[in-house]
Amino acid sequence: MSDKTQITPPEAHGHFLDEPELPSGVTRFWLIRHAVVEPEARKVMYGALDVALCAQTMAKQKAGYRSLAQRLPKNAVWVSSPLQRARETARALIEASEGREDIASLQVDERFVEQSIGDWHGTPHQEFPSLLSLPPNPFWSLAATETPPGGESMLDVGARVGKALEERAALNAGKDTVIVSHGGAIRAALAHALQVHPETALRFTIQNLSLSIIERIGGIWRVIKVNELPDFGG
C-alpha cells in the first residue's frame, strides 16, 4: 500500500477565469458593433434606416478588421442584423479571417436590428431634441422609455433582443455565437445579461467595431467584456 495520500481536487466553483483564453463548451455571445457609416448618414438620426458603411474608413481601418477577426472563435455561428452596415461588417470580418473555412453561412436575425425611431428617422441632430416628450438619457439621444411615433422604445428593443438571446442560447448551448449588430441592440443585450433597466445600460459606451462578450451558464448570464476595440495600428 502506497504511503502517498491521494488528494482529490475540489469541484469547480465560481466559474473563475484563471487563464487568458476563454474555456470551450460555454454558451457565449461575441457582440460586435458595425463599422462607421458614410458621412451623409451621420448628419441625421439614422436609427434603423438602412444606410451604407463609409468605404474610406473601412479601407483606413483594414488592420482593425484583421485584429478583430483573429480574436474571434472558430466554429462559431455567425449572425447579423438585417441592415447592410451590419451584414457588410460581418462579411469584411469573415474575409479578414484567413484560413477560416469553418465559418458557416451568415444568418440574419431581424431582432438584432437597431432601435427604430419611426417618423423621426432622418431628423438633423440639432432639431432632434425638440421632438422629445421626455428628457433624453445623458448618453443616448432619447430616454429608454420614450417611444417615437411609428417607432419603438429601448424597452421594446430590450424585449426583442432578450428573447433572441434566450432562444439562441438554447439552440446553440455550449457553443460560440458571433453577432454583428448595433450600439442600441448591444446595450440592450447587456441590460438583459445584467437584469438592469435599459436606461442604466445606456451608460455603456459601444464604439464602432468594438467587441463585447456575454455568457450564459446554468441559466444565468454574465458579462466578460464590454467595448474592447481592435488594434487599428497594424
N, C-alpha and C positions, 0 to 999 in steps of 0.2 A: 504494500500500500504506500502510495506516494505521500511524503510529508508536505507537499506543496498544497496550499489552500486554494481551492477554486473560488475565484471572486466573480460573481455574476454582476455585470454592469446594470445600473438602474435603468428602468424603462424610460424611453424618451419622453420628455415632458416640455411644455412651453414652446415647442417648435422654434427653438432658437436657431439663428443663422450664424454658425461659428466659422463658416468658410466664405470666401468671396463669391464662389459660384452658388447659384440657387439650385437646390436639390430637384431632381426629376420626380415625376409621379405626383405633382401637386397641380390642382386646378388653378391655373394662373392666367391673368389677362395683361397683355402688354398694350397699353393705350398710347397712341401716337396722334398728336395734332397735325393736321395737314400743313403743307408749306405755305409761304406767303403768297397772297393773291395779287392779281395785277393792279397797278396804281389807280386806275379809274374807279375800280370797285371799292378801293379803300377810302374814297372820298365820301361815301354814303354808308348808311346802315344796311349792309347786305344780308345779314342774318342767314336765312335758309335759301337765299337766291343762289342759283347755280352759276357762280362766277368762276372765271379761269384763274389758273396759277400765273405767277409772274415768271416768264421764261428767263429773263435776265438774272433774277435772283436764284432760280434753280441752277443755272449754269455756274454762278458765283459760289454757290454752296454745295457743289458737287462732292467735295471731300466730306461734308457733313452727312450726306446720304450713305457713303461708304462706311463712315464711322458708326452710324446708327444701325446699318444693316449687319455689321459684324457683331453688334450687341444682341441682336435678336436670336431667339432659339430656332433650332432646326426642328423639322417635323411638326411645325405649328399649323393650326388652322388660321387662315388669313381672311379677315372680314373688313369691309369698308362701308362707310356711309354711301348712299347713292349719289351724292353730289360729286361733280367731276374733280373738284380740287382734292377731295379725299382719295378718289379712285386713282387719279394721276400720281398722287404722292405714294400710294401703295405700290403702283407699278414701278415707279422710279426706285423705290427701296428694293423691290424684287430684282430689278435689273442690276442694282448695285451689289446684290448678294451673289458674288461669283461662286460657281460650283454648287449652287443650292437647287439642284434639280428636285429635291424633296419637297419644295414648296408647292402646295396644292393650288388648285384654281381659286382665284379670289371670289369670295362670297360677298354679296351686297345685302345689307340689312338696313332698311329704312329707319329703324328705331334708333340708330346711332347718328341721325342727321342733327344739324344744329337747330337751336330754338327758332321757331317761326315767329316773326313779328308781324305777320299778316299785312294789313293795309299800311303799316309803317315801313315796309321794305322800300329801299331807295331814298329814304329821307336823308338829306345832308346832315352831318353830325351837329352843326351849330343850331339846326332847327329842331333836333330830336327832343331836347328837354321840354319844349313847350307842349309836346303831345302827351306827356306823362300825367297820370292822375295820382301817383304815389311818388314820394321821394326815391330817387334811384339808389341802388346799392353803391357804396363808395368805389367798388372795384368792378362794377358791371354797368351797363348802360341803363338798366331799369331794375326795379325791385323784383325779387323772386316771385312775389305774389301778384305782380302786375300782368294782366292779360291783354295784349294788344288786340284791337278789333280784327277778327279773322285770323288771329294767331294763337299762341299758347304761352302760358306762364312757365317759369322754371320749375314750378311744382309739377306741371304736366310733363315736362322733359324728364324730370326725375322719375316719374312713374313709368314712362315707357322704357327708359334706359335701365332702370332697376329690373323690370320684368324681363328685358332682353338678356341681361347678365345672368339672372337666375336660370332662365331656360337654357342658355348656352353652357352654364356651369354644370347643369345636369346632363346635357347632351355630350359634353366633352370633359367629363370628370377625369381628373388626373392628367390632363393634357394642357398644352400651351395654346393660347389664342391671341393672335395679334390683331388689334382693332385700330384702323386708321379713321379718325373721327374729327371732332371739333372741340373748341375750347369750352363751350357751354355743356356739351354732352359729357365730356371728360370730367368736368366739375360735378355734374350730376352723378356720374359713376362713383366718384369719391364720396359724395354725400350718402349714396346708398351703402357703400362699404363701411362708412363710419357711423351710419344711422344718425346723421345730423340733418338739420333743416337745410334746404338748398341755399337759403340766404347766407348761412355760415360758410358753406362750401364755396361760395363766390369769392371768398377771401383768398383762395388758392390762385396762384399765377400759373397759367398754362400757355407757354410760348409755342410758336410755330416750330415743328419738328422736334418738340420735346417728348420725352418718354416718361410715362407714369405706369407703375405696376401694382396690381392688386391681386390677392389670392383668396380663395375660398377653401377653408379647411374645417372639416367637421360641421359644415353648415354655417360657419362664422367667417366673415370677411375680415381681412386685414390689409393695410397699406404697406407696400415695400418701399416705394419711392415715388416722388412727385416732381414733375418738371425738370427731369435730367436732360440737359442739352448735349447733342453730339459734339465731336471735335470738328469744328469748321476749318481748322487751320491746316489740316493735312491728313 
